[in-house]
Amino acid sequence: MKRMRISPGFANLTSEQLQKVQDLEENLGVILIVHEKVPVLSDLSRDEVRTLQEMERKMGITLVAYRQE
């Protein structure tokens, strides 16, 4: 079975950093995703985008394509 990466480079936060992020989430009313490095979105062709959109529609999900490092 092929190994799947869920998301590139989630940050490892200290307890203090995590609390600050959680406080900011509460203040802004949002959910934040924290990365160590800024992930680079993949440059997909129109056909590839259509393929992703079709899968999103069929599965009721949202896909984000990052460039593999």
JOFENFEN-V859118 format. One record per pair of residues at least 24 apart in sequence whose C-alpha atoms are under 7 Angstrom apart, sorted by the first residue. I is the first residue (numbers start at 0). J is the second residue. Records with the same first field share a line. If there is no record, write none. Layout:
I = J  J
//
This chain:
7 = 38
8 = 34  35  36
9 = 33  34  35
10 = 34  35
38 = 65
39 = 65  66
40 = 64  65  66
41 = 65  66
//
